[in-house]
Amino acid sequence: MRELIGLAYSPWTEKARWALDYHHIPYGYSEHLIIFGMPWLYYKMKSFGDITVPALICTSPDGDERFGDSFDIALYADRIGNEKSLFPSKYLDKISHYNELSETALDAARALVMERMQKNPQALMEALPSWVPDFLRPYLLFVAKTGISYIRHEFQSSKKTIDQHQQILRNVLLELRNDLKNTSSGYLLENFSYADITMALALHGVLPAMHPRLKISPAIKKSWSTPELASEFSDLIHWRDNLYQKFR
Ligand SMILES: N[C@@H](CCC(=O)N[C@@H](CS)C(=O)NCC(=O)O)C(=O)O
């Protein structure tokens, strides 16, 4: 049995789901609750400390396996899946490099998103768990704000300015554009691989993709969007949308 715990709007969760779905690996999905869901996550992962989502828990009579990072979940999916590999062994270092680049972009994007959400009551209301009734939401803005402060603190988002975060995101996109120019396949490597998945999700902080798996409400989508970068990098958005059409 497999259980994936994640955040439905989150690019990190989407990376893991894309790899699992690509290999047709069945799993149950549970939505994580920021802060309040941590005791459950610790319990499920049988570990304390720096645990983030997505997290995959695989239980079987032969022994349990637990993965607390999208990259490890994707490697696991590739290990047990039967589709063409997303991690050809000769490209493992390159794929790890692209994953780090994607993490750099998404870390910067997260700082931008938290800043925008904090100033947008509608986004704060949408960020509350789905079971909170509409009439209660305006009274619970402080809960959503606490969640934002918690994430900013956890990921040390305030160590850089907003302009610096935006520049970091932009630099990653320039590198992606340059690398794509130097390949003839249309993919970052010879064929479609996890390098494309992880870099496609780096664009989540520019303009989130449209896909039924990505449940992202309007004001939160707006918080994840950086219109200046979306127009500067429309070629990359187009590349990402093509990948979604072909492989998602
Ligand atoms: N390197 C990790 C990063 C995951 C990550 O940053 N997750 C954040 C999403 S905002 C998270 O779990 N935040 C909620 C929390 O820490 O409680 C991965 O790729 O899985």
The ligand as an SDF file (V2000), in Angstrom:
LIG
                    3D

 20 19  0  0  0  0  0  0  0  0999 V2000
   13.0720   19.3520   -1.3100 N   0  0  0  0  0  0  0  0  0  0  0  0
   11.7150   19.1110   -0.8780 C   0  0  0  0  0  0  0  0  0  0  0  0
   11.0200   20.4280   -0.6650 C   0  0  0  0  0  0  0  0  0  0  0  0
    9.5730   20.2670   -0.2750 C   0  0  0  0  0  0  0  0  0  0  0  0
    8.9860   21.5200    0.3440 C   0  0  0  0  0  0  0  0  0  0  0  0
    9.6280   22.5660    0.3760 O   0  0  0  0  0  0  0  0  0  0  0  0
    7.7530   21.4060    0.8690 N   0  0  0  0  0  0  0  0  0  0  0  0
    7.1010   22.5080    1.5090 C   0  0  0  0  0  0  0  0  0  0  0  0
    6.0260   23.0410    0.6240 C   0  0  0  0  0  0  0  0  0  0  0  0
    5.6910   24.7260    1.0200 S   0  0  0  0  0  0  0  0  0  0  0  0
    6.4440   22.0530    2.7950 C   0  0  0  0  0  0  0  0  0  0  0  0
    6.3600   20.8750    3.0690 O   0  0  0  0  0  0  0  0  0  0  0  0
    5.9360   22.9940    3.5780 N   0  0  0  0  0  0  0  0  0  0  0  0
    5.0910   22.7010    4.6860 C   0  0  0  0  0  0  0  0  0  0  0  0
    5.7940   22.4020    5.9630 C   0  0  0  0  0  0  0  0  0  0  0  0
    7.0450   22.3570    6.0020 O   0  0  0  0  0  0  0  0  0  0  0  0
    5.0630   22.2060    6.9450 O   0  0  0  0  0  0  0  0  0  0  0  0
   11.0180   18.2680   -1.9360 C   0  0  0  0  0  0  0  0  0  0  0  0
   11.3400   18.4260   -3.1260 O   0  0  0  0  0  0  0  0  0  0  0  0
   10.1840   17.4200   -1.6060 O   0  0  0  0  0  0  0  0  0  0  0  0
  1  2  1  0
  2  3  1  0
  2 18  1  0
  3  4  1  0
  4  5  1  0
  5  6  2  0
  5  7  1  0
  7  8  1  0
  8  9  1  0
  8 11  1  0
  9 10  1  0
 11 12  2  0
 11 13  1  0
 13 14  1  0
 14 15  1  0
 15 16  2  0
 15 17  1  0
 18 19  2  0
 18 20  1  0
M  END
$$$$
